[in-house]
Amino acid sequence: MTEKMKEVRLPMAEPTGGLGPEPVRIVIADKIKNFDEFEGGPGNTLDRVRIYYDDQAVILADALMDSLPQGIIEPLTIHLMKRRVSLYVTAMPKPEEA
């Protein structure tokens, strides 16, 4: 069975100084490795998982930074942070009324 892949189309940045970005296709389709597949190499398994995720993030960031207009990059960063900030918010007790 063939799965229909979601497609998102965005404008590409304008060339500057005679140099322009190349079109990029980002395919997010392969399943992520299982935790027990991160064997070998330096450090413990958690270090290797962190490095793997960081490497993937750099690849994606490079593709986006090299291709998208800066007018999209800044709002994208804000939207990504807004979606993740709730993970770092902790409930703080209200100060007692004086």
N, C-alpha and C positions, 0 to 999 in steps of 0.2 A: 504494500500500500504506500502510495506517495503522499507525503504530507505537504500541504500548502504552506509555504514560508511567508511570514509577514514581511512586507517590504515597506521601508521608510525611505523617502527621497528628500534630500536636502540640497539647497544651492551650494555650489562650490565657491571658494574665495576667488576674488578677481586677481589676475596677474599683477605683480608689482615689479617695476624695474626690468621688464622683459622676461621675468621668471614667473611661472605660475604653478599652482598646485596641479597634481595629476588626479584624475578621478580615482576614488577608492571604494571598494566594495568590502563591507565588513560582514562576515558570515558568522553568526552565533548559532551553531547547530550541534557541535560535538558535545557529548556528555562530559562533565567535569570528572577528573580522576577521583577514585575512591581514596579515602584516607590511607588505607593500607597499601596503596600503589606508590606512595612516596617513600621508596626505599633507596638506600645507597646514598652516596654523596656526603658532604660534610654536614655536621650538625645533627640535631635530633629531627624527628619527623615534623614537629611543629615548625622548626626553622625552615625545612624544605618546603612545607606548604606555604608559609609566609613568602618565601622567595618566589615560588611559582606564581602566586597571586600577584605579587608585585611586578614580576616580569610581564604578566598578561596585561596589567593595568598600564604599564609603560607603552606596550605595543598599541593598545587602544588609544591612549592619550596622544601618542605621536601621530597616529593616523588622523585623528580629529583635528589636532593643532595644525597639521600640514595641509589640511584640505578645507576646513570650514572657515567662513568669514569670522573675524574677531567679534563682530556684533552678535554672533551666536554663542561663542565660547564663554563669554562672561555670564550671560543668563543661564547657560547650561550648568556652569559651576555652581551658581546659586541654587538652582533647582535640585542638583544632586546633593548639596549640603543640607538643604531643607528636608529632604527625604531621609537623611541619615542622622540628623541632629537629635531626633527623638531617642536614639539609642544611648545617647550620652547624658540626657537630662535625668536628673534624680529628683525625687520628691523631697522638698525641703520643708521642715516644719515652719509654720507661721510664727513670727516673733510674738511674744506675749504683749498684749495691749498694756501700755503703761498708765 
